[in-house]
Amino acid sequence: MERGLPHGRAQPGAVKRLTPKTAKTFILDNTALMAPPHVPEVLLHLADEAHDLWLRTEEELAEIGLPPPFWAFAWAGGQGLARYVLDNPGTVRGKRVLDFASGSGLVAIAAIKAGAKQVIAADIDPFCETAIAINLEANTVDAQFLGTDCVGSDDGWDVVLAGDVFYDKAFADRLLPWFRSLKARGAEILVGDPGRAYLPRTGLESLAVYQVPVTRVLEDAEVKRTTVWRLA
């Protein structure tokens, strides 16, 4: 299953319709503070088998006003990319970094811990702003949040980090020209990917390969071979 949510039956009981402004309590109630298995230096509020959020289908989440909560899980590409950044801090140290499709903020937090000068965590899911703020606080670090669709824009970032972004063809077709234009003017583009369906077959240089522990319900595997790529 790629970038989907597990299918199951939610626990009975009405849940008030959520908005990004009222999401903090819901996020705290439906997650636990834990370290992703491949990145123990970072703490995130994540959902696991103990939480009702884990069992809800996308349809059930839509009923309470919540888009698929990708921010509640540490995806393989993001874990691999965060691991690479922490192990190779020169990649981001002293630089302006965009963490694109940030989700939980895992990669953004790793970049801050590795010494980035400025980090922007970008995601179009408005609930990510709250989730990332909670996770930044848990790690006593700071980053900016960008909630608009920044594909095609250029704010002068030195490094763009993107985990698990090649799961949809239409989205991938938008990303590649943008990444290439940023690369052409001098930005470094690093992608963390565990073999998503629309990862480009050419134009990428492998920097590192990791065996990342993941959750079988989400990824149809317990370990995903995850590569960190640089746009060549």
C-alpha positions as CSV (number, residue, x, y, z in Angstrom):
1,M,0.0,0.0,0.0
2,E,1.6,3.3,-1.1
3,R,0.8,6.5,0.8
4,G,-2.5,5.1,1.9
5,L,-4.0,4.4,5.2
6,P,-4.9,1.1,6.8
7,H,-8.4,-0.1,6.4
8,G,-10.2,-1.1,9.6
9,R,-13.3,-0.3,11.7
10,A,-13.2,2.7,13.9
11,Q,-14.3,2.5,17.6
12,P,-17.9,3.7,18.1
13,G,-18.7,7.1,19.3
14,A,-19.2,10.5,17.7
15,V,-16.2,12.8,17.1
16,K,-16.6,16.5,16.7
17,R,-15.8,17.8,13.2
18,L,-12.2,19.0,13.2
19,T,-10.5,22.2,11.9
20,P,-6.8,22.9,11.9
21,K,-7.4,25.4,14.7
22,T,-9.0,22.7,16.9
23,A,-6.7,19.9,15.9
24,K,-4.1,20.0,18.7
25,T,-6.1,18.1,21.3
26,F,-7.1,15.5,18.7
27,I,-3.5,15.0,17.6
28,L,-2.3,14.6,21.2
29,D,-5.1,12.2,22.0
30,N,-4.6,10.0,18.9
31,T,-0.8,9.8,18.9
32,A,2.1,9.1,21.3
33,L,5.5,10.7,21.6
34,M,8.0,8.3,20.2
35,A,11.2,8.1,18.2
36,P,11.0,6.6,14.6
37,P,13.0,3.4,14.6
38,H,15.6,4.6,12.1
39,V,15.9,8.1,13.5
40,P,16.1,7.8,17.4
41,E,17.4,11.3,17.7
42,V,14.0,12.8,16.8
43,L,10.8,12.6,18.8
44,L,7.4,12.7,17.0
45,H,3.8,12.4,17.9
46,L,2.9,9.2,15.9
47,A,-0.1,6.9,15.7
48,D,0.4,3.2,16.3
49,E,-1.7,0.1,17.1
50,A,-2.8,1.5,20.4
51,H,-4.6,4.5,18.8
52,D,-8.0,4.7,17.2
53,L,-6.5,6.8,14.4
54,W,-4.6,3.8,13.3
55,L,-7.9,1.9,12.6
56,R,-9.9,4.6,10.9
57,T,-10.5,4.4,7.1
58,E,-10.1,7.5,4.9
59,E,-13.9,7.6,4.6
60,E,-14.3,7.7,8.4
61,L,-11.6,10.4,8.7
62,A,-13.4,12.5,6.0
63,E,-16.6,12.4,8.1
64,I,-14.8,14.2,10.9
65,G,-13.1,16.7,8.6
66,L,-9.6,15.2,8.6
67,P,-7.6,14.6,5.4
68,P,-5.6,11.4,5.4
69,P,-3.2,12.0,8.3
70,F,0.2,11.4,6.7
71,W,1.7,13.5,9.5
72,A,0.9,10.7,12.0
73,F,3.3,8.2,10.5
74,A,7.0,8.1,9.9
75,W,7.2,7.0,6.3
76,A,10.2,5.1,5.0
77,G,11.5,7.7,2.6
78,G,11.4,10.4,5.3
79,Q,13.2,8.2,7.8
80,G,15.9,7.4,5.3
81,L,16.3,11.1,4.3
82,A,16.4,12.3,7.9
83,R,19.0,9.6,8.7
84,Y,21.2,10.8,5.9
85,V,21.0,14.4,6.9
86,L,21.9,13.6,10.5
87,D,24.8,11.4,9.4
88,N,26.0,14.0,6.8
89,P,25.4,17.3,8.5
90,G,27.5,19.2,5.9
91,T,24.6,18.6,3.5
92,V,22.5,21.3,5.3
93,R,24.8,23.0,7.8
94,G,24.5,26.8,7.5
95,K,22.1,26.6,4.6
96,R,18.5,27.5,3.8
97,V,16.5,24.3,3.6
98,L,13.1,23.5,2.2
99,D,11.5,20.3,3.6
100,F,8.9,19.7,0.9
101,A,5.8,17.6,1.7
102,S,7.0,17.7,5.3
103,G,4.2,15.7,6.9
104,S,5.2,15.2,10.5
105,G,8.2,17.5,10.2
106,L,10.7,14.6,10.6
107,V,13.1,15.7,7.9
108,A,12.8,19.4,8.8
109,I,13.7,18.6,12.5
110,A,16.6,16.5,11.3
111,A,17.9,19.4,9.2
112,I,17.7,21.8,12.1
113,K,19.5,19.3,14.4
114,A,22.2,19.0,11.7
115,G,22.8,22.7,11.7
116,A,20.7,24.2,8.9
117,K,20.6,28.0,9.0
118,Q,16.9,28.2,8.3
119,V,14.3,25.4,7.6
120,I,10.9,25.8,6.0
121,A,8.6,22.9,6.4
122,A,6.1,22.9,3.5
123,D,2.9,20.9,3.2
124,I,-0.5,21.7,1.7
125,D,-2.4,19.8,4.4
126,P,-3.4,22.5,6.9
127,F,-3.4,20.0,9.7
128,C,0.4,19.6,9.2
129,E,1.0,23.1,10.6
130,T,-0.4,22.0,14.0
131,A,1.3,18.5,13.9
132,I,4.7,20.0,13.0
133,A,4.4,22.7,15.6
134,I,3.8,20.1,18.3
135,N,6.8,18.0,17.0
136,L,9.0,21.1,16.9
137,E,8.2,21.8,20.5
138,A,8.9,18.2,21.5
139,N,12.4,18.5,20.0
140,T,13.0,22.1,21.3
141,V,13.8,23.4,17.8
142,D,12.2,26.0,15.5
143,A,11.2,26.1,11.8
144,Q,8.9,28.0,9.6
145,F,5.7,26.4,8.1
146,L,4.6,27.0,4.5
147,G,1.1,25.9,3.8
148,T,0.8,26.9,0.2
149,D,1.5,24.8,-2.9
150,C,5.1,25.8,-3.6
151,V,5.7,23.6,-6.7
152,G,7.1,25.9,-9.4
153,S,8.2,28.6,-6.9
154,D,11.7,29.5,-5.9
155,D,12.6,31.3,-2.6
156,G,16.3,30.8,-3.0
157,W,16.6,27.6,-1.0
158,D,20.1,26.1,-0.9
159,V,18.8,22.5,-0.3
160,V,15.4,20.9,-1.0
161,L,14.6,17.7,0.9
162,A,11.7,15.5,-0.3
163,G,10.7,12.2,1.2
164,D,8.1,9.8,-0.3
165,V,6.9,12.2,-3.0
166,F,6.9,10.0,-6.1
167,Y,3.7,8.0,-5.2
168,D,1.4,9.6,-7.8
169,K,2.1,10.1,-11.5
170,A,0.4,13.5,-11.9
171,F,2.3,14.8,-8.9
172,A,5.6,13.3,-10.1
173,D,5.1,15.0,-13.5
174,R,4.7,18.3,-11.7
175,L,7.7,17.8,-9.4
176,L,10.4,16.9,-11.9
177,P,10.5,20.1,-14.0
178,W,10.4,22.1,-10.7
179,F,13.2,20.1,-9.2
180,R,15.3,20.4,-12.4
181,S,14.8,24.2,-12.5
182,L,16.0,24.5,-8.9
183,K,18.9,22.2,-9.6
184,A,19.9,24.3,-12.7
185,R,20.2,27.5,-10.6
186,G,22.4,25.7,-8.0
187,A,20.1,24.1,-5.4
188,E,20.8,20.6,-4.1
189,I,17.7,18.3,-4.4
190,L,17.7,15.2,-2.2
191,V,15.0,12.6,-2.3
192,G,14.3,9.8,0.1
193,D,12.4,7.0,-1.6
194,P,11.7,3.3,-0.8
195,G,10.8,2.4,-4.4
196,R,7.6,4.4,-4.9
197,A,5.9,3.7,-8.2
198,Y,6.8,7.0,-10.0
199,L,10.4,7.5,-8.9
200,P,12.3,8.7,-12.0
201,R,14.4,5.9,-13.6
202,T,17.2,8.4,-14.7
203,G,18.8,11.6,-13.6
204,L,19.4,10.5,-10.0
205,E,22.6,9.7,-8.1
206,S,22.4,7.2,-5.2
207,L,23.9,8.7,-2.0
208,A,23.0,6.0,0.6
209,V,20.8,2.9,1.0
210,Y,19.1,2.0,4.3
211,Q,17.0,-0.8,5.6
212,V,14.3,1.1,7.3
213,P,11.9,-0.6,9.8
214,V,8.3,0.3,8.9
215,T,4.8,-0.8,9.8
216,R,3.4,-3.6,7.7
217,V,-0.1,-2.2,7.7
218,L,1.1,0.9,6.0
219,E,3.9,-0.4,3.7
220,D,3.1,-4.1,3.2
221,A,6.5,-4.9,4.7
222,E,8.3,-4.7,8.0
223,V,11.5,-3.3,6.4
224,K,11.8,-1.2,3.3
225,R,15.0,-0.8,1.3
226,T,15.2,3.0,1.1
227,T,17.5,5.1,-1.0
228,V,18.6,8.7,-0.7
229,W,19.0,10.2,-4.1
230,R,20.5,13.4,-5.4
231,L,19.1,15.0,-8.5
232,A,22.1,14.8,-10.9
